[in-house]
Amino acid sequence: MFKTIKNALKTPEVRKKLLLTLLLIVVFRLGCYIVVPGVNSQELASQLNNATGTLAGLVNTISGGAFSRLSIFAMSISPYITASIIIQLLAMIIPSLERLTKEGGEEGRKKINFYTKILTLVLAAVEAIGIYISYSKSYSGIIINPGMKTAVLFVLSLIAGTSILMWLGDQITNKGIGNGISMLIFVGIISGLPSAALTIFNLAFRPFTTTNLLIALAVIIGAILLVAGVVFVQEAERKIPVQYAKKVVGRKMYGGQNTHIPMKLVMAGVMPVIFASSFMTFPAMLIQIFSPASIGGKGFLAGLYQFSIATSTSQGVGIGFAIANAVVYLLLIMGFTYFYTYATFNPAEVANSIKKNGGFIPGIRAGKPTSDYIGSVLSKLTLFGAFFLSVIAILPMLMRFTSLDLAFGGTSILIVVGVALETVQQLESQLLVRHYKGFLE
């Protein structure tokens, strides 16, 4: 990885892309400190520090602390992610969207991107209105001079912040090193590393005891092993061998090649965890907006709220709610993993493509037997991948109920490792293109 970065810095064109990406990241981090007009920053910090069991900081990790400050980037890029997910799901059931996705080419991709951005603005408006209602009802003194004018300014500022993030993501994707949206999420997450390092330092040396030092070292070693495990599983793949028969066309012979179908252990990536997390926290968001008075009391809504927020926080949540939440969370992750994997990889289409090109899997007949075989392999890989994602997402959540409440997020680890691997691969591909280009010239 370090060799790839070193070679990238030596290549003028790639170096310019890296510097542009760095500049846009600095703009993103500066925007995280620009508070929305009409917000009392001191009162906000005071009340949120004393608040327990609320949703005030659920997206704070991804937004790089922007949500807790109510900055213009408080909603982060989450409306865009939600819009992308909705468009992907709609493309599976609406024929016209499916044709744009599969057969539209570059023009179809532009239209899909346009629809996604329009839906992003709609979702951002709804979320911004919900945030304003939540803070104006749940906290006193945070909103200065609450009223229609303040509400409009508040909502427009948050929508503008999300629009700026979309533009930054597009610039990083088109003119930078790529993966613009993922890069913004990555930067938002790793911006919390200094705070995590300080927490571990305080754990080991304040007060300093042999026990505290050993616990801190165990946490560090555990984090390293966890990251190494994520890298290993995300890079691992099952290769299904495919042979192509020889064809004679005129005086030339084609085919006769041996290749393979690469099938990753976790094809769905981090998307099932994001789906499940959004699904679990959605009831709490509705209760926070429309019935904040029921949160601290008793009854069905209070119980549903505690059950819902157990995915993201241990504050004010009983161990019973956490265990029940973990079980439902695990089932949702496994279900979404199967759904997303089979939605993006169709064994029947792969088998038909192999048959049309004169290929076959050794020992397996072409046609339906090949489809059944690929489906069987995919089912086993998906089971392992779903279980792996569930463990990574749930174990850090349950750790919050021990004395080691370090708030390590499984989703955050998966995103950071995934984006880092993709970025290095993109740098390598760009360096390879430059190498061949120079050779041909």
Buried (B, 14 or more C-beta within 10 A) or exposed (E): EEEBBEBBEEBEEBEEBBEBBEEBBEEBBEBBEBBBEBBBEEBBBBBBEEBEBBBBBBBBBBBBBBBBBBBBBBBBBBBBBBBBBBBBBBBEEEEEBBEBBEEBEEEBEEEBBEBBBEBBBEBBBEBBBBBBBBBBBBBEEBBEEBEEEBBEBBBBBBBBBBBBBBEBBBBBBEBBBBBBBBBBBBBBBBBBEEEBEEBBEEBBEEEEEEEBEEBBEEBEEBBEEBBEBBBEBBEEBBEBEBBBEEEEEEEEEEBEEEEEBEBBBBBBBBBBBBBBBBBBBEBBBBBBBEEBEBBEEEEEBBEBBBBBBBBBBBEBBBEEBBEEBBEBBBEBBBBBBBBBBBBEBBBBEBBBEBBEEBBBBEEBEBBEBBBBBBBEBBEEBBEBBBBBBBBBBBBBBBBBBEEBEBBBBBBBBBBBBBBBBBBBEBBBEBBEEBEEEEEEE
